[in-house]
């Protein structure tokens, strides 16, 4: 019997891999939470899921694997990847909000992946829920539901309280049965890297989704140009396991370097086999921090920056979202990027170029903090991606020269001349409009023509130093500036305000 015949003979039904897609805050993670009876959503910084997660549940003794993907606009590439590895998609739509921008994007990812999907109209427990409106919008977006002229199943749910969740799970299992999902557990494992991470205590880790075969402790694994002997493996709940079956997500340890998210992986029994697989491996490159050229301008100011993040997909998400930052006056230049905590080498790489470092879900080692202080390298760390983006905009804006806005305060008609020095004069006059303020700027006008400028450094009324003198009153002033003020000259009093530019 050939290997192909053995594989066909050993085929078994495998659990469906289900990706949950939809707009931010429409209830994806809340649905997963309900299914897992956990509170993951409340622990997420900023209330949004920022990495892909994989979980398994049981319904009527049948296993379903769920991929929970971020809904924030920054994570388009992650959502696309999730749809490509899944068998079935759940398009979750809030019944009180309907179609949103990321809903349309999710529909496109599902259509591109050519996988069956189910629409879950969430939050029907809310008073403002309007399922009919949401269904109409879905029809307009090209999603033709059952009962609305199409065949896409739809179920109205509340992920918060559990309304119709069993019905949704039954639809998933029915769809999976129709797809006839099978695999061969007797083969060596193959699948995809859905997350990679440098753990300070455990070293390089990778979350793998097994699409076929069985993965066992002691086997060799390869992904892209990275290979390892599998030393330890955990299931989605953190429990140590010795083997993992098709459709199962597992956290693997023992990697010499972090494999890239989105790359395929394979396993083998011997080092020779894995080296052969590595030589034949076609690496899936996911380019990051490559941006389209924005508007070009001579002498454009540039912010030099390096990024360190907890995972490869975090770097990918940062790269995706900062592409939208474009300006005619200022730009950013990515000096370096990587996974893991901020270390001395990161400081050394940016210091000569006067760069700064942004960290996402990472810490700064104490020695790096000391070196950064010595080298005057700014380090900023974040746990929410849109806060990172706003800070990047602010730091880029700080490179721009502020706009100077003139605020006119009042006018003085010069009536008397008193003392005069090489670079100052003391004169008396009357406030004809507005008011005079100590410390304000002065333009000297003669016959409506400006002849000089200076500053009002001392202001008196009735021979007493004051802060301000109002319209209709007389005052004495000390004018600092190169001028020869004469009687009947007009002194325009004003302040200048620096308006910070923003992009």
DARAUR-V696669 format. One record per residue. N is the residue number from 1. RES is the residue in one small letter. PSI is psi in whole degrees, 0 to 359 (NA if undefined). Layout:
n=N res=RES psi=PSI
n=N res=RES psi=PSI
This chain:
n=1 res=x psi=130
n=2 res=x psi=166
n=3 res=x psi=322
n=4 res=x psi=319
n=5 res=x psi=321
n=6 res=x psi=318
n=7 res=x psi=317
n=8 res=x psi=320
n=9 res=x psi=327
n=10 res=x psi=9
n=11 res=x psi=136
n=12 res=x psi=160
n=13 res=x psi=131
n=14 res=x psi=158
n=15 res=x psi=146
n=16 res=x psi=146
n=17 res=x psi=119
n=18 res=x psi=127
n=19 res=x psi=135
n=20 res=x psi=117
n=21 res=x psi=154
n=22 res=x psi=177
n=23 res=x psi=155
n=24 res=x psi=136
n=25 res=x psi=19
n=26 res=x psi=357
n=27 res=x psi=20
n=28 res=x psi=306
n=29 res=x psi=326
n=30 res=x psi=322
n=31 res=x psi=313
n=32 res=x psi=318
n=33 res=x psi=315
n=34 res=x psi=318
n=35 res=x psi=323
n=36 res=x psi=354
n=37 res=x psi=43
n=38 res=x psi=181
n=39 res=x psi=45
n=40 res=x psi=321
n=41 res=x psi=322
n=42 res=x psi=340
n=43 res=x psi=348
n=44 res=x psi=129
n=45 res=x psi=131
n=46 res=x psi=4
n=47 res=x psi=13
n=48 res=x psi=148
n=49 res=x psi=130
n=50 res=x psi=2
n=51 res=x psi=162
n=52 res=x psi=141
n=53 res=x psi=153
n=54 res=x psi=132
n=55 res=x psi=156
n=56 res=x psi=142
n=57 res=x psi=168
n=58 res=x psi=137
n=59 res=x psi=121
n=60 res=x psi=44
n=61 res=x psi=14
n=62 res=x psi=138
n=63 res=x psi=140
n=64 res=x psi=132
n=65 res=x psi=128
n=66 res=x psi=137
n=67 res=x psi=125
n=68 res=x psi=116
n=69 res=x psi=154
n=70 res=x psi=149
n=71 res=x psi=345
n=72 res=x psi=147
n=73 res=x psi=337
n=74 res=x psi=341
n=75 res=x psi=34
n=76 res=x psi=314
n=77 res=x psi=324
n=78 res=x psi=318
n=79 res=x psi=320
n=80 res=x psi=317
n=81 res=x psi=319
n=82 res=x psi=318
n=83 res=x psi=327
n=84 res=x psi=335
n=85 res=x psi=352
n=86 res=x psi=160
n=87 res=x psi=326
n=88 res=x psi=145
n=89 res=x psi=144
n=90 res=x psi=117
n=91 res=x psi=109
n=92 res=x psi=129
n=93 res=x psi=127
n=94 res=x psi=125
n=95 res=x psi=340
n=96 res=x psi=349
n=97 res=x psi=327
n=98 res=x psi=207
n=99 res=x psi=134
n=100 res=x psi=171
n=101 res=x psi=314
n=102 res=x psi=341
n=103 res=x psi=314
n=104 res=x psi=321
n=105 res=x psi=319
n=106 res=x psi=320
n=107 res=x psi=318
n=108 res=x psi=318
n=109 res=x psi=319
n=110 res=x psi=315
n=111 res=x psi=320
n=112 res=x psi=323
n=113 res=x psi=345
n=114 res=x psi=47
n=115 res=x psi=151
n=116 res=x psi=153
n=117 res=x psi=161
n=118 res=x psi=137
n=119 res=x psi=127
n=120 res=x psi=109
n=121 res=x psi=107
n=122 res=x psi=167
n=123 res=x psi=33
n=124 res=x psi=351
n=125 res=x psi=350
n=126 res=x psi=144
n=127 res=x psi=327
n=128 res=x psi=6
n=129 res=x psi=137
n=130 res=x psi=78
n=131 res=x psi=324
n=132 res=x psi=317
n=133 res=x psi=315
n=134 res=x psi=319
n=135 res=x psi=321
n=136 res=x psi=317
n=137 res=x psi=322
n=138 res=x psi=319
n=139 res=x psi=317
n=140 res=x psi=333
n=141 res=x psi=4
n=142 res=x psi=12
n=143 res=x psi=107
n=144 res=x psi=107
n=145 res=x psi=159
n=146 res=x psi=133
n=147 res=x psi=353
n=148 res=x psi=33
n=149 res=x psi=12
n=150 res=x psi=193
n=151 res=x psi=6
n=152 res=x psi=120
n=153 res=x psi=147
n=154 res=x psi=140
n=155 res=x psi=136
n=156 res=x psi=122
n=157 res=x psi=167
n=158 res=x psi=106
n=159 res=x psi=337
n=160 res=x psi=316
n=161 res=x psi=353
n=162 res=x psi=13
n=163 res=x psi=125
n=164 res=x psi=19
n=165 res=x psi=321
n=166 res=x psi=321
n=167 res=x psi=320
n=168 res=x psi=316
n=169 res=x psi=322
n=170 res=x psi=320
n=171 res=x psi=321
n=172 res=x psi=312
n=173 res=x psi=324
n=174 res=x psi=316
n=175 res=x psi=318
n=176 res=x psi=320
n=177 res=x psi=319
n=178 res=x psi=331
n=179 res=x psi=345
n=180 res=x psi=59
n=181 res=x psi=120
n=182 res=x psi=158
n=183 res=x psi=173
n=184 res=x psi=98
n=185 res=x psi=346
n=186 res=x psi=349
n=187 res=x psi=164
n=188 res=x psi=151
n=189 res=x psi=146
n=190 res=x psi=152
n=191 res=x psi=211
n=192 res=x psi=147
n=193 res=x psi=118
n=194 res=x psi=351
n=195 res=x psi=147
n=196 res=x psi=152
n=197 res=x psi=139
n=198 res=x psi=104
n=199 res=x psi=127
n=200 res=x psi=331
n=201 res=x psi=326
n=202 res=x psi=357
n=203 res=x psi=202
n=204 res=x psi=128
n=205 res=x psi=160
n=206 res=x psi=136
n=207 res=x psi=121
n=208 res=x psi=144
n=209 res=x psi=115
n=210 res=x psi=121
n=211 res=x psi=336
n=212 res=x psi=152
n=213 res=x psi=185
n=214 res=x psi=135
n=215 res=x psi=131
n=216 res=x psi=148
n=217 res=x psi=139
n=218 res=x psi=343
n=219 res=x psi=165
n=220 res=x psi=143
n=221 res=x psi=150
n=222 res=x psi=141
n=223 res=x psi=119
n=224 res=x psi=237
n=225 res=x psi=10
n=226 res=x psi=130
n=227 res=x psi=163
n=228 res=x psi=162
n=229 res=x psi=126
n=230 res=x psi=111
n=231 res=x psi=326
n=232 res=x psi=153
n=233 res=x psi=138
n=234 res=x psi=148
n=235 res=x psi=183
n=236 res=x psi=340
n=237 res=x psi=358
n=238 res=x psi=6
n=239 res=x psi=134
n=240 res=x psi=132
n=241 res=x psi=159
n=242 res=x psi=337
n=243 res=x psi=155
n=244 res=x psi=139
n=245 res=x psi=173
n=246 res=x psi=143
n=247 res=x psi=5
n=248 res=x psi=133
n=249 res=x psi=136
n=250 res=x psi=147
n=251 res=x psi=123
n=252 res=x psi=144
n=253 res=x psi=159
n=254 res=x psi=4
n=255 res=x psi=139
n=256 res=x psi=329
n=257 res=x psi=157
n=258 res=x psi=123
n=259 res=x psi=155
n=260 res=x psi=138
n=261 res=x psi=135
n=262 res=x psi=344
n=263 res=x psi=150
n=264 res=x psi=157
n=265 res=x psi=157
n=266 res=x psi=157
n=267 res=x psi=159
n=268 res=x psi=164
n=269 res=x psi=331
n=270 res=x psi=161
n=271 res=x psi=323
n=272 res=x psi=317
n=273 res=x psi=317
n=274 res=x psi=326
n=275 res=x psi=323
n=276 res=x psi=316
n=277 res=x psi=321
n=278 res=x psi=321
n=279 res=x psi=336
n=280 res=x psi=354
n=281 res=x psi=135
n=282 res=x psi=107
n=283 res=x psi=135
n=284 res=x psi=102
n=285 res=x psi=129
n=286 res=x psi=96
n=287 res=x psi=134
n=288 res=x psi=157
n=289 res=x psi=35
n=290 res=x psi=115
n=291 res=x psi=155
n=292 res=x psi=147
n=293 res=x psi=123
n=294 res=x psi=187
n=295 res=x psi=130
n=296 res=x psi=141
n=297 res=x psi=144
n=298 res=x psi=142
n=299 res=x psi=34
n=300 res=x psi=129
n=301 res=x psi=147
n=302 res=x psi=134
n=303 res=x psi=121
n=304 res=x psi=130
n=305 res=x psi=149
n=306 res=x psi=149
n=307 res=x psi=134
n=308 res=x psi=135
n=309 res=x psi=167
n=310 res=x psi=331
n=311 res=x psi=163
n=312 res=x psi=321
n=313 res=x psi=333
n=314 res=x psi=316
n=315 res=x psi=318
n=316 res=x psi=319
n=317 res=x psi=318
n=318 res=x psi=314
n=319 res=x psi=319
n=320 res=x psi=316
n=321 res=x psi=328
n=322 res=x psi=352
n=323 res=x psi=336
n=324 res=x psi=354
n=325 res=x psi=108
n=326 res=x psi=143
n=327 res=x psi=149
n=328 res=x psi=342
n=329 res=x psi=335
n=330 res=x psi=152
n=331 res=x psi=172
n=332 res=x psi=151
n=333 res=x psi=119
n=334 res=x psi=110
n=335 res=x psi=322
n=336 res=x psi=164
n=337 res=x psi=157
n=338 res=x psi=173
n=339 res=x psi=136
n=340 res=x psi=173
n=341 res=x psi=161
n=342 res=x psi=123
n=343 res=x psi=178
n=344 res=x psi=318
n=345 res=x psi=328
n=346 res=x psi=319
n=347 res=x psi=315
n=348 res=x psi=329
n=349 res=x psi=331
n=350 res=x psi=337
n=351 res=x psi=314
n=352 res=x psi=337
n=353 res=x psi=13
n=354 res=x psi=41
n=355 res=x psi=171
n=356 res=x psi=168
n=357 res=x psi=132
n=358 res=x psi=130
n=359 res=x psi=139
n=360 res=x psi=114
n=361 res=x psi=35
n=362 res=x psi=166
n=363 res=x psi=164
n=364 res=x psi=125
n=365 res=x psi=148
n=366 res=x psi=319
n=367 res=x psi=326
n=368 res=x psi=324
n=369 res=x psi=316
n=370 res=x psi=317
n=371 res=x psi=321
n=372 res=x psi=321
n=373 res=x psi=319
n=374 res=x psi=318
n=375 res=x psi=0
n=376 res=x psi=44
n=377 res=x psi=125
n=378 res=x psi=131
n=379 res=x psi=130
n=380 res=x psi=135
n=381 res=x psi=151
n=382 res=x psi=158
n=383 res=x psi=356
n=384 res=x psi=128
n=385 res=x psi=324
n=386 res=x psi=337
n=387 res=x psi=323
n=388 res=x psi=316
n=389 res=x psi=316
n=390 res=x psi=322
n=391 res=x psi=324
n=392 res=x psi=317
n=393 res=x psi=318
n=394 res=x psi=314
n=395 res=x psi=323
n=396 res=x psi=320
n=397 res=x psi=327
n=398 res=x psi=342
n=399 res=x psi=343
n=400 res=x psi=142
n=401 res=x psi=135
n=402 res=x psi=154
n=403 res=x psi=132
n=404 res=x psi=120
n=405 res=x psi=128
n=406 res=x psi=130
n=407 res=x psi=106
n=408 res=x psi=136
n=409 res=x psi=314
n=410 res=x psi=186
n=411 res=x psi=145
n=412 res=x psi=134
n=413 res=x psi=120
n=414 res=x psi=125
n=415 res=x psi=327
n=416 res=x psi=151
n=417 res=x psi=133
n=418 res=x psi=241
n=419 res=x psi=153
n=420 res=x psi=130
n=421 res=x psi=188
n=422 res=x psi=329
n=423 res=x psi=29
n=424 res=x psi=162
n=425 res=x psi=149
n=426 res=x psi=122
n=427 res=x psi=163
n=428 res=x psi=152
n=429 res=x psi=186
n=430 res=x psi=138
n=431 res=x psi=112
n=432 res=x psi=339
n=433 res=x psi=151
n=434 res=x psi=228
n=435 res=x psi=162
n=436 res=x psi=146
n=437 res=x psi=133
n=438 res=x psi=135
n=439 res=x psi=352
n=440 res=x psi=168
n=441 res=x psi=156
n=442 res=x psi=133
n=443 res=x psi=131
n=444 res=x psi=121
n=445 res=x psi=133
n=446 res=x psi=120
n=447 res=x psi=41
n=448 res=x psi=18
n=449 res=x psi=128
n=450 res=x psi=126
n=451 res=x psi=345
n=452 res=x psi=166
n=453 res=x psi=153
n=454 res=x psi=202
n=455 res=x psi=145
n=456 res=x psi=101
n=457 res=x psi=341
n=458 res=x psi=139
n=459 res=x psi=129
n=460 res=x psi=148
n=461 res=x psi=125
n=462 res=x psi=43
n=463 res=x psi=20
n=464 res=x psi=133
n=465 res=x psi=130
n=466 res=x psi=166
n=467 res=x psi=319
n=468 res=x psi=153
n=469 res=x psi=131
n=470 res=x psi=168
n=471 res=x psi=139
n=472 res=x psi=347
n=473 res=x psi=157
n=474 res=x psi=156
n=475 res=x psi=163
n=476 res=x psi=140
n=477 res=x psi=152
n=478 res=x psi=119
n=479 res=x psi=120
n=480 res=x psi=116
n=481 res=x psi=158
n=482 res=x psi=84
n=483 res=x psi=158
n=484 res=x psi=79
n=485 res=x psi=138
n=486 res=x psi=161
n=487 res=x psi=147
n=488 res=x psi=358
n=489 res=x psi=155
n=490 res=x psi=131
n=491 res=x psi=116
n=492 res=x psi=123
n=493 res=x psi=130
n=494 res=x psi=167
n=495 res=x psi=156
n=496 res=x psi=131
n=497 res=x psi=131
n=498 res=x psi=118
n=499 res=x psi=116
n=500 res=x psi=129
n=501 res=x psi=150
n=502 res=x psi=155
n=503 res=x psi=NA
